[in-house]
Amino acid sequence: MQKDSISQKVIDKVKPDTPLKPKIDEAQKRLQLQVTKLDSITKKLKEKDEFIFKKVVDAVRVQNTPYSHAYATELHEIRKMTNMVVNAKLAMEQIQLRLNTISELGDVVVTLSPCMSIIKGLGAGLSGLMPEANSSMQDLSNILGDIMAGASVNSNNTFSLDATNADTSEILEEAHAVLEGQVRQTIPDLPSTLPSTTRTQQST
């Protein structure tokens, strides 16, 4: 079949001492492990979001300014963490898709080059929530680097990394726009106004 022949051509281009498929499988396993962890963290953050949001509403209802502002500030930080985790998960899933396309497209460098900078940035961003994130992302970066180094890229194949990165950025922007719309639908907004000062009638 044509698909098999394309995959075979990719395998034939790989150096004997660095087989491509086992490394791709290992990268996929590590990515899926991180995605699963991020799913669990996202669930916990959303539960905490709902709990704190109710506290904000209750504090606003009784016009308790110190508590309403304190809870609102905490909720703001929780939502920042939630957005970071969701975006990290989206980035990892994008890399998973790129790894899947290697067997279809065959051009390892073009497919994985934009992923390297993404991986390097994820570890630092997630280290506060996942202490092992830096080490895990470094291991994954090393595996992807081995995949790229192990593939014998035909010197006649030319490509523009600038164009590839531009296309990648455009796709990510579109995905983020969709994601933000989903977040707005699932997470309620904070009350439009928070009391800036305590009501005088409370002190009387």
GUDOGU-365039 format. One line per 2 residues: number of its first residue (from 1); their letters; for each residue x, y, z of N, C-alpha, C. Coordinates in nm, 3 decimals, decimal comma, padded with zeros to 5 digits, m for minus. Example, Ala and Ser with C-alpha at 12.3 -4.5 7.8 and 13.67 -1.06 7.14 Angstrom:
% residues 2
1	as	01,319 m00,569 00,780 01,230 m00,450 00,780 01,320 m00,330 00,780  01,285 m00,225 00,708 01,367 m00,106 00,714 01,290 00,003 00,787
END
This chain:
% residues 204
1	mq	00,085 m00,120 00,000 00,000 00,000 00,000 00,088 00,125 00,000  00,033 00,238 m00,049 00,113 00,360 m00,063 00,158 00,412 00,072
3	kd	00,069 00,403 00,172 00,105 00,451 00,306 00,224 00,374 00,360  00,220 00,241 00,341 00,330 00,158 00,389 00,459 00,192 00,319
5	si	00,449 00,219 00,188 00,571 00,250 00,113 00,631 00,382 00,158  00,547 00,479 00,192 00,596 00,608 00,242 00,667 00,587 00,375
7	sq	00,602 00,510 00,464 00,662 00,484 00,595 00,795 00,412 00,579  00,801 00,318 00,484 00,925 00,243 00,463 01,037 00,334 00,415
9	kv	01,000 00,432 00,329 01,101 00,526 00,280 01,159 00,606 00,397  01,071 00,643 00,492 01,117 00,717 00,609 01,213 00,632 00,689
11	id	01,177 00,506 00,712 01,261 00,416 00,790 01,395 00,393 00,720  01,391 00,383 00,587 01,513 00,361 00,511 01,610 00,477 00,523
13	kv	01,557 00,599 00,551 01,641 00,718 00,559 01,709 00,732 00,695  01,667 00,649 00,791 01,720 00,661 00,927 01,846 00,576 00,940
15	kp	01,943 00,629 01,013 02,067 00,556 01,035 02,040 00,427 01,113  02,112 00,320 01,086 02,087 00,192 01,150 02,095 00,196 01,302
17	dt	02,187 00,279 01,359 02,206 00,279 01,504 02,108 00,370 01,576  02,023 00,440 01,503 01,925 00,528 01,568 01,788 00,505 01,505
19	pl	01,723 00,393 01,532 01,592 00,365 01,474 01,491 00,471 01,513  01,410 00,511 01,418 01,318 00,622 01,438 01,196 00,584 01,521
21	kp	01,130 00,475 01,487 01,003 00,441 01,549 01,011 00,424 01,702  01,111 00,350 01,755 01,117 00,337 01,902 01,130 00,471 01,973
23	ki	01,207 00,563 01,915 01,224 00,694 01,977 01,094 00,774 01,971  01,024 00,766 01,858 00,895 00,834 01,847 00,795 00,778 01,948
25	de	00,793 00,644 01,960 00,703 00,580 02,056 00,735 00,625 02,199  00,864 00,635 02,231 00,905 00,679 02,364 00,862 00,823 02,389
27	aq	00,880 00,908 02,288 00,838 01,048 02,302 00,687 01,058 02,321  00,612 00,977 02,246 00,466 00,978 02,259 00,422 00,935 02,399
29	kr	00,489 00,833 02,454 00,454 00,786 02,588 00,480 00,894 02,692  00,594 00,961 02,679 00,627 01,066 02,776 00,531 01,184 02,764
31	lq	00,495 01,218 02,641 00,399 01,327 02,620 00,264 01,291 02,679  00,218 01,169 02,656 00,087 01,128 02,706 00,085 01,128 02,858
33	lq	00,198 01,090 02,920 00,207 01,093 03,066 00,189 01,235 03,118  00,255 01,331 03,052 00,243 01,470 03,093 00,103 01,525 03,068
35	vt	00,042 01,487 02,956 m00,094 01,531 02,925 m00,192 01,480 03,031  m00,174 01,355 03,073 m00,260 01,297 03,177 m00,245 01,373 03,308
37	kl	m00,121 01,407 03,344 m00,096 01,484 03,467 m00,162 01,622 03,457  m00,150 01,684 03,341 m00,210 01,818 03,324 m00,361 01,812 03,329
39	ds	m00,420 01,704 03,278 m00,565 01,687 03,289 m00,608 01,683 03,435  m00,532 01,610 03,517 m00,563 01,598 03,659 m00,550 01,734 03,729
41	it	m00,443 01,807 03,695 m00,423 01,939 03,755 m00,534 02,035 03,714  m00,573 02,030 03,587 m00,681 02,117 03,538 m00,811 02,091 03,613
43	kk	m00,842 01,965 03,636 m00,964 01,930 03,708 m00,963 01,987 03,849  m00,848 01,973 03,918 m00,837 02,025 04,054 m00,847 02,177 04,057
45	lk	m00,786 02,242 03,959 m00,792 02,389 03,954 m00,934 02,438 03,929  m01,008 02,368 03,843 m01,146 02,409 03,814 m01,234 02,390 03,936
47	ek	m01,210 02,283 04,012 m01,286 02,262 04,135 m01,257 02,373 04,235  m01,129 02,409 04,245 m01,090 02,518 04,336 m01,147 02,650 04,288
49	de	m01,153 02,669 04,155 m01,210 02,790 04,096 m01,355 02,806 04,139  m01,431 02,699 04,128 m01,574 02,705 04,164 m01,591 02,736 04,312
51	fi	m01,507 02,676 04,395 m01,516 02,698 04,539 m01,486 02,843 04,576  m01,376 02,895 04,523 m01,336 03,033 04,554 m01,435 03,133 04,495
53	fk	m01,488 03,104 04,375 m01,584 03,195 04,313 m01,707 03,212 04,403  m01,753 03,102 04,462 m01,867 03,112 04,553 m01,834 03,200 04,673
55	kv	m01,708 03,191 04,719 m01,665 03,275 04,831 m01,668 03,423 04,791  m01,626 03,452 04,667 m01,629 03,590 04,618 m01,773 03,641 04,617
57	vd	m01,863 03,561 04,562 m02,003 03,602 04,552 m02,062 03,625 04,690  m02,033 03,534 04,783 m02,086 03,549 04,920 m02,034 03,676 04,985
59	av	m01,904 03,705 04,965 m01,845 03,824 05,026 m01,904 03,951 04,966  m01,926 03,950 04,835 m01,987 04,066 04,770 m02,131 04,084 04,819
61	rv	m02,201 03,975 04,838 m02,342 03,982 04,880 m02,356 04,051 05,016  m02,263 04,020 05,106 m02,271 04,080 05,239 m02,185 04,206 05,250
63	qn	m02,131 04,251 05,136 m02,052 04,373 05,128 m01,930 04,370 05,220  m01,866 04,253 05,223 m01,743 04,237 05,301 m01,624 04,264 05,209
65	tp	m01,581 04,389 05,207 m01,478 04,432 05,111 m01,345 04,358 05,125  m01,288 04,346 05,243 m01,158 04,278 05,253 m01,162 04,135 05,199
67	ys	m01,267 04,062 05,235 m01,275 03,924 05,191 m01,302 03,914 05,041  m01,388 04,001 04,991 m01,420 03,994 04,848 m01,296 04,019 04,763
69	ha	m01,215 04,116 04,803 m01,093 04,146 04,728 m00,989 04,035 04,744  m00,979 03,981 04,864 m00,881 03,874 04,889 m00,916 03,751 04,806
71	ya	m01,043 03,712 04,807 m01,085 03,595 04,731 m01,074 03,620 04,580  m01,107 03,742 04,537 m01,097 03,774 04,394 m00,953 03,768 04,346
73	te	m00,861 03,816 04,429 m00,719 03,810 04,394 m00,672 03,666 04,383  m00,714 03,584 04,479 m00,675 03,442 04,475 m00,733 03,374 04,351
75	lh	m00,857 03,404 04,319 m00,922 03,343 04,203 m00,853 03,385 04,074  m00,809 03,510 04,069 m00,737 03,558 03,951 m00,610 03,475 03,928
77	ei	m00,538 03,446 04,035 m00,416 03,366 04,024 m00,448 03,223 03,982  m00,556 03,168 04,036 m00,597 03,032 03,998 m00,629 03,025 03,850
79	rk	m00,698 03,126 03,799 m00,736 03,125 03,658 m00,615 03,144 03,567  m00,516 03,220 03,615 m00,391 03,233 03,539 m00,322 03,097 03,529
81	mt	m00,319 03,024 03,640 m00,258 02,891 03,639 m00,336 02,796 03,549  m00,469 02,806 03,553 m00,552 02,719 03,470 m00,524 02,743 03,323
83	nm	m00,517 02,870 03,283 m00,488 02,902 03,142 m00,351 02,851 03,102  m00,253 02,864 03,191 m00,118 02,816 03,160 m00,117 02,665 03,140
85	vv	m00,187 02,593 03,229 m00,190 02,447 03,220 m00,262 02,401 03,093  m00,375 02,464 03,063 m00,451 02,427 02,944 m00,369 02,455 02,818
87	na	m00,300 02,568 02,815 m00,217 02,600 02,699 m00,100 02,502 02,685  m00,042 02,461 02,799 00,067 02,362 02,795 00,016 02,230 02,741
89	kl	m00,102 02,190 02,785 m00,162 02,064 02,737 m00,188 02,073 02,587  m00,237 02,188 02,542 m00,262 02,208 02,399 m00,133 02,197 02,319
91	am	m00,024 02,256 02,372 00,104 02,250 02,304 00,155 02,107 02,294  00,140 02,031 02,403 00,186 01,892 02,402 00,105 01,808 02,304
93	eq	m00,024 01,833 02,298 m00,108 01,759 02,203 m00,071 01,794 02,059  m00,030 01,919 02,037 00,015 01,958 01,903 00,142 01,881 01,865
95	iq	00,233 01,865 01,962 00,356 01,791 01,936 00,325 01,645 01,909  00,226 01,590 01,981 00,185 01,453 01,955 00,137 01,438 01,811
97	lr	00,060 01,533 01,764 00,011 01,529 01,626 00,127 01,536 01,527  00,225 01,620 01,559 00,341 01,632 01,470 00,420 01,502 01,464
99	ln	00,432 01,435 01,577 00,501 01,307 01,577 00,425 01,205 01,494  00,292 01,213 01,498 00,212 01,121 01,417 00,228 01,146 01,268
101	ti	00,254 01,273 01,232 00,264 01,306 01,089 00,400 01,270 01,030  00,497 01,237 01,114 00,629 01,203 01,062 00,620 01,085 00,966
103	se	00,542 00,984 01,002 00,531 00,867 00,916 00,459 00,898 00,786  00,382 01,008 00,786 00,310 01,045 00,666 00,395 01,137 00,577
105	lg	00,462 01,233 00,639 00,535 01,334 00,562 00,682 01,300 00,541  00,741 01,236 00,639 00,878 01,191 00,625 00,984 01,294 00,654
107	dv	00,952 01,422 00,656 01,053 01,524 00,678 01,059 01,556 00,826  01,151 01,490 00,895 01,157 01,498 01,041 01,194 01,638 01,089
109	vv	01,291 01,700 01,023 01,340 01,831 01,068 01,231 01,937 01,058  01,164 01,941 00,943 01,056 02,039 00,925 00,944 02,016 01,026
111	tl	00,914 01,890 01,053 00,803 01,856 01,141 00,832 01,888 01,287  00,955 01,863 01,332 00,986 01,875 01,474 01,057 02,003 01,515
113	sp	01,118 02,073 01,421 01,194 02,194 01,458 01,112 02,294 01,540  00,988 02,327 01,499 00,911 02,424 01,578 00,877 02,374 01,717
115	cm	00,883 02,242 01,738 00,846 02,185 01,868 00,954 02,203 01,974  01,079 02,215 01,930 01,189 02,220 02,025 01,179 02,341 02,118
117	si	01,151 02,459 02,061 01,141 02,579 02,144 01,019 02,572 02,236  00,912 02,509 02,189 00,792 02,494 02,271 00,822 02,410 02,394
119	ik	00,890 02,297 02,372 00,924 02,206 02,482 01,011 02,277 02,585  01,111 02,354 02,538 01,202 02,421 02,630 01,129 02,522 02,718
121	gl	01,024 02,584 02,664 00,951 02,683 02,742 00,852 02,624 02,840  00,808 02,501 02,815 00,705 02,440 02,899 00,757 02,405 03,038
123	ga	00,880 02,357 03,046 00,934 02,313 03,174 00,937 02,423 03,278  00,988 02,540 03,239 00,996 02,652 03,333 00,858 02,699 03,375
125	gl	00,764 02,702 03,282 00,630 02,750 03,313 00,553 02,658 03,406  00,579 02,527 03,396 00,502 02,430 03,474 00,571 02,389 03,604
127	sg	00,694 02,431 03,624 00,772 02,383 03,738 00,706 02,414 03,872  00,630 02,524 03,879 00,564 02,559 04,004 00,455 02,460 04,041
129	lm	00,386 02,405 03,941 00,278 02,310 03,965 00,327 02,166 03,959  00,429 02,142 03,876 00,485 02,007 03,859 00,636 02,017 03,879
131	pe	00,684 01,990 04,000 00,827 02,005 04,029 00,918 01,928 03,934  00,866 01,817 03,880 00,948 01,735 03,792 00,940 01,780 03,646
133	an	00,867 01,890 03,619 00,841 01,932 03,481 00,971 01,965 03,407  01,061 02,039 03,472 01,187 02,076 03,405 01,264 01,954 03,358
135	ss	01,276 01,856 03,447 01,350 01,734 03,413 01,278 01,655 03,303  01,145 01,645 03,314 01,068 01,571 03,214 01,077 01,636 03,076
137	mq	01,067 01,769 03,073 01,074 01,839 02,945 01,215 01,830 02,885  01,317 01,830 02,971 01,454 01,816 02,922 01,475 01,678 02,860
139	dl	01,421 01,575 02,927 01,431 01,439 02,872 01,360 01,430 02,738  01,242 01,491 02,731 01,165 01,488 02,607 01,238 01,564 02,497
141	sn	01,297 01,678 02,532 01,373 01,757 02,436 01,490 01,676 02,382  01,555 01,601 02,470 01,667 01,518 02,427 01,622 01,409 02,330
143	il	01,506 01,350 02,359 01,455 01,245 02,270 01,423 01,302 02,132  01,355 01,419 02,130 01,322 01,482 02,002 01,449 01,520 01,927
145	gd	01,550 01,566 02,002 01,678 01,599 01,940 01,743 01,477 01,878  01,733 01,363 01,948 01,788 01,239 01,895 01,716 01,195 01,768
147	im	01,583 01,215 01,767 01,506 01,179 01,648 01,551 01,262 01,529  01,569 01,393 01,552 01,611 01,481 01,443 01,753 01,449 01,397
149	ag	01,841 01,423 01,496 01,980 01,393 01,462 01,993 01,258 01,394  01,906 01,165 01,430 01,915 01,030 01,377 01,859 01,015 01,238
151	as	01,781 01,114 01,194 01,721 01,106 01,061 01,817 01,164 00,958  01,846 01,089 00,855 01,934 01,137 00,748 01,849 01,217 00,650
153	vn	01,850 01,349 00,668 01,768 01,434 00,584 01,837 01,454 00,449  01,763 01,433 00,345 01,816 01,451 00,210 01,856 01,596 00,189
155	sn	01,979 01,621 00,148 02,029 01,757 00,132 01,957 01,832 00,021  01,886 01,759 m00,065 01,814 01,826 m00,174 01,679 01,881 m00,127
157	nt	01,636 01,836 m00,009 01,509 01,884 00,043 01,529 02,020 00,108  01,474 02,123 00,051 01,487 02,257 00,107 01,355 02,297 00,170
159	fs	01,364 02,382 00,271 01,244 02,427 00,339 01,270 02,560 00,406  01,163 02,628 00,443 01,176 02,756 00,511 01,121 02,742 00,653
161	ld	01,212 02,747 00,752 01,168 02,738 00,890 01,085 02,860 00,928  01,118 02,976 00,868 01,040 03,097 00,898 00,895 03,077 00,858
163	at	00,875 03,021 00,739 00,738 02,997 00,693 00,669 02,896 00,782  00,743 02,790 00,821 00,686 02,688 00,907 00,644 02,746 01,042
165	na	00,733 02,827 01,101 00,702 02,887 01,230 00,585 02,984 01,221  00,577 03,057 01,109 00,466 03,151 01,091 00,334 03,075 01,083
167	dt	00,334 02,965 01,008 00,213 02,884 00,997 00,175 02,825 01,133  00,276 02,779 01,206 00,251 02,722 01,338 00,190 02,826 01,431
169	se	00,245 02,947 01,430 00,193 03,054 01,515 00,048 03,086 01,482  00,018 03,088 01,352 m00,119 03,118 01,310 m00,216 03,012 01,359
171	il	m00,175 02,884 01,349 m00,260 02,774 01,395 m00,280 02,782 01,546  m00,172 02,811 01,620 m00,182 02,820 01,765 m00,272 02,935 01,808
173	ee	m00,262 03,049 01,737 m00,349 03,163 01,769 m00,495 03,126 01,749  m00,524 03,054 01,641 m00,661 03,011 01,614 m00,709 02,915 01,723
175	ah	m00,621 02,821 01,763 m00,657 02,725 01,868 m00,681 02,796 02,001  m00,595 02,894 02,033 m00,610 02,968 02,158 m00,742 03,046 02,160
177	av	m00,781 03,101 02,045 m00,907 03,175 02,037 m01,025 03,083 02,067  m01,021 02,962 02,010 m01,126 02,865 02,037 m01,126 02,826 02,185
179	le	m01,005 02,805 02,238 m00,990 02,765 02,377 m01,045 02,871 02,472  m01,014 02,998 02,444 m01,061 03,107 02,530 m01,214 03,112 02,530
181	gq	m01,274 03,085 02,413 m01,419 03,083 02,406 m01,478 02,972 02,491  m01,411 02,855 02,492 m01,457 02,743 02,573 m01,443 02,774 02,722
183	vr	m01,332 02,839 02,759 m01,311 02,873 02,900 m01,417 02,969 02,949  m01,451 03,068 02,863 m01,554 03,164 02,902 m01,688 03,096 02,925
185	qt	m01,716 02,991 02,847 m01,844 02,922 02,859 m01,850 02,835 02,983  m01,734 02,781 03,028 m01,733 02,687 03,139 m01,701 02,751 03,273
187	ip	m01,633 02,866 03,271 m01,595 02,932 03,397 m01,669 03,065 03,409  m01,746 03,085 03,513 m01,820 03,211 03,529 m01,728 03,328 03,551
189	dl	m01,771 03,445 03,508 m01,693 03,567 03,529 m01,708 03,613 03,674  m01,609 03,689 03,720 m01,620 03,750 03,851 m01,732 03,854 03,849
191	ps	m01,787 03,886 03,964 m01,888 03,992 03,968 m01,834 04,118 03,902  m01,918 04,187 03,828 m01,872 04,302 03,749 m01,815 04,413 03,836
193	tl	m01,865 04,424 03,957 m01,814 04,527 04,048 m01,789 04,466 04,185  m01,678 04,504 04,244 m01,648 04,466 04,381 m01,650 04,594 04,464
195	ps	m01,706 04,589 04,583 m01,710 04,711 04,666 m01,569 04,757 04,697  m01,541 04,884 04,672 m01,407 04,938 04,695 m01,387 04,983 04,839
197	tt	m01,494 05,011 04,904 m01,485 05,051 05,046 m01,601 04,987 05,120  m01,586 04,968 05,246 m01,694 04,912 05,326 m01,808 05,011 05,333
199	rt	m01,928 04,957 05,338 m02,046 05,042 05,347 m02,050 05,111 05,482  m02,084 05,236 05,479 m02,087 05,312 05,604 m02,191 05,257 05,700
201	qq	m02,300 05,196 05,639 m02,402 05,148 05,727 m02,358 05,027 05,808  m02,247 04,959 05,764 m02,200 04,845 05,841 m02,139 04,890 05,973
203	st	m02,081 05,012 05,971 m02,014 05,059 06,091 m02,108 05,130 06,188  m02,232 05,148 06,144 m02,327 05,218 06,230 m02,417 05,120 06,302
END
